[in-house]
Amino acid sequence: MSSITLRFLAEPSTVNFGGKVHGGTVMKWIDEAGYACATSWAKRYCVTVYVGGIRFHRPIMIGDLVEVEARLAYTGATSMNIAVEVRSGDMKGGPMDKTTECLIVFVSVDSHGRPLPVDHWTPETPGEVALAARARAQLDASRAAS
């Protein structure tokens, strides 16, 4: 599976001091959706090795319907680059607005933590090709900065 969308309600237990969903909670949701996408593609356990370009566009309100969409953007020999977008809105008819986005890299590993090969993924649509190019550019920029 090259994409997955998790949907749920933002609960009061996730509130921060400002009365909105805590950013750390959003990051946890992003990692969970990315893990589900990567693991279903690799068909084995995967670990997070990179999270980059996280951008919080707007807060998520308690009671909002939340969608966390994770899509395969690019594959390496043992890694999967997953683009994650979080959207939220009032489930009584309001629009679902983008709240957060980022790129996560997962590596497929064996029981000893050694990397294992993953199937190659080829983008097919213009949107998928553009997403793969953005993922590669972001990773290249990150490596150059190190």
C-alpha positions as CSV (number, residue, x, y, z in Angstrom):
1,M,0.0,0.0,0.0
2,S,1.5,3.3,-1.0
3,S,-0.7,5.6,1.1
4,I,-2.8,5.5,4.2
5,T,-5.2,8.0,5.9
6,L,-5.9,7.9,9.6
7,R,-9.1,9.7,10.7
8,F,-10.2,10.5,14.3
9,L,-11.5,13.2,16.6
10,A,-9.1,15.5,18.4
11,E,-9.7,14.7,22.1
12,P,-9.5,16.9,25.1
13,S,-6.6,14.9,26.5
14,T,-4.4,16.3,23.7
15,V,-4.9,20.0,24.7
16,N,-1.9,22.3,25.3
17,F,-1.8,25.4,27.5
18,G,-3.3,27.5,24.7
19,G,-6.4,25.3,24.4
20,K,-5.4,23.6,21.1
21,V,-3.9,20.2,20.2
22,H,-0.3,20.0,21.4
23,G,2.3,20.1,18.6
24,G,4.0,17.0,20.1
25,T,0.7,15.1,19.8
26,V,0.5,16.1,16.1
27,M,4.1,14.9,15.6
28,K,3.1,11.5,17.2
29,W,0.2,11.2,14.8
30,I,2.5,11.9,11.9
31,D,5.0,9.2,13.0
32,E,2.2,6.7,13.5
33,A,0.7,7.3,10.0
34,G,4.2,7.3,8.4
35,Y,5.0,4.0,10.2
36,A,1.7,2.4,9.0
37,C,2.5,3.5,5.4
38,A,6.1,2.3,5.5
39,T,5.4,-1.0,7.2
40,S,2.6,-1.8,4.8
41,W,4.9,-1.1,1.8
42,A,7.9,-3.0,3.2
43,K,5.8,-5.7,4.7
44,R,8.1,-5.8,7.8
45,Y,9.1,-3.7,10.8
46,C,10.4,-0.2,9.9
47,V,12.1,2.5,12.0
48,T,12.1,6.3,11.7
49,V,15.5,7.7,10.7
50,Y,14.6,11.3,9.7
51,V,11.8,13.8,10.1
52,G,12.3,17.1,8.3
53,G,10.6,20.1,7.0
54,I,7.8,20.0,9.6
55,R,5.6,23.0,9.1
56,F,2.6,23.9,11.3
57,H,0.2,26.0,9.3
58,R,-2.6,26.4,11.8
59,P,-3.8,24.9,15.1
60,I,-6.1,21.9,15.5
61,M,-9.0,22.6,17.7
62,I,-10.3,20.1,20.3
63,G,-13.3,18.3,18.8
64,D,-12.1,18.7,15.2
65,L,-12.1,15.8,12.8
66,V,-8.4,15.1,12.0
67,E,-7.0,13.3,8.9
68,V,-3.4,12.3,8.8
69,E,-2.5,11.2,5.2
70,A,0.9,9.5,4.7
71,R,2.0,8.9,1.1
72,L,5.0,7.1,-0.3
73,A,7.1,9.8,-2.1
74,Y,10.3,8.0,-3.0
75,T,12.1,4.7,-2.2
76,G,15.8,4.0,-1.9
77,A,17.4,0.6,-1.5
78,T,16.3,0.2,2.2
79,S,14.4,3.4,2.8
80,M,11.0,4.9,2.2
81,N,10.4,8.7,2.0
82,I,6.9,9.4,3.2
83,A,5.1,12.7,2.8
84,V,2.6,13.4,5.5
85,E,-0.1,16.0,5.5
86,V,-2.4,16.6,8.4
87,R,-5.8,18.2,7.8
88,S,-8.6,19.1,10.3
89,G,-11.9,20.8,10.4
90,D,-15.3,21.0,12.0
91,M,-17.1,17.7,11.3
92,K,-20.4,19.5,11.1
93,G,-19.7,20.7,7.7
94,G,-16.6,22.9,7.8
95,P,-13.8,22.5,5.3
96,M,-10.8,20.3,6.1
97,D,-7.8,22.6,6.1
98,K,-4.1,21.7,6.0
99,T,-2.7,22.1,9.4
100,T,0.8,20.4,9.3
101,E,3.1,18.8,6.7
102,C,6.5,17.1,6.7
103,L,8.7,14.4,5.2
104,I,9.7,11.3,7.2
105,V,12.2,8.6,6.1
106,F,11.8,5.1,7.4
107,V,14.2,2.2,7.0
108,S,13.1,-1.4,6.8
109,V,15.0,-3.5,9.3
110,D,15.5,-7.1,10.4
111,S,15.2,-8.4,14.0
112,H,18.7,-7.2,14.8
113,G,18.1,-3.7,13.4
114,R,20.0,-4.2,10.2
115,P,18.6,-2.5,7.0
116,L,16.7,-4.7,4.6
117,P,15.9,-4.0,0.9
118,V,12.5,-2.6,0.0
119,D,10.5,-2.8,-3.2
120,H,11.1,0.1,-5.6
121,W,8.2,2.5,-6.0
122,T,7.7,4.4,-9.3
123,P,5.7,7.6,-9.3
124,E,3.1,7.5,-12.1
125,T,1.0,10.7,-12.0
126,P,2.4,14.2,-12.4
127,G,1.6,14.9,-8.7
128,E,3.5,11.8,-7.6
129,V,6.5,12.7,-9.8
130,A,6.5,16.3,-8.3
131,L,6.2,14.8,-4.8
132,A,9.2,12.5,-5.4
133,A,11.3,15.4,-6.7
134,R,10.4,17.5,-3.7
135,A,11.3,14.7,-1.3
136,R,14.7,14.1,-3.0
137,A,15.5,17.8,-3.0
138,Q,14.6,18.1,0.7
139,L,16.8,15.2,1.6
140,D,19.7,16.4,-0.6
141,A,19.5,19.9,1.1
142,S,19.5,18.2,4.5
143,R,22.5,16.1,3.7
144,A,24.4,19.2,2.3
145,A,23.7,21.1,5.5
146,S,25.2,18.4,7.7
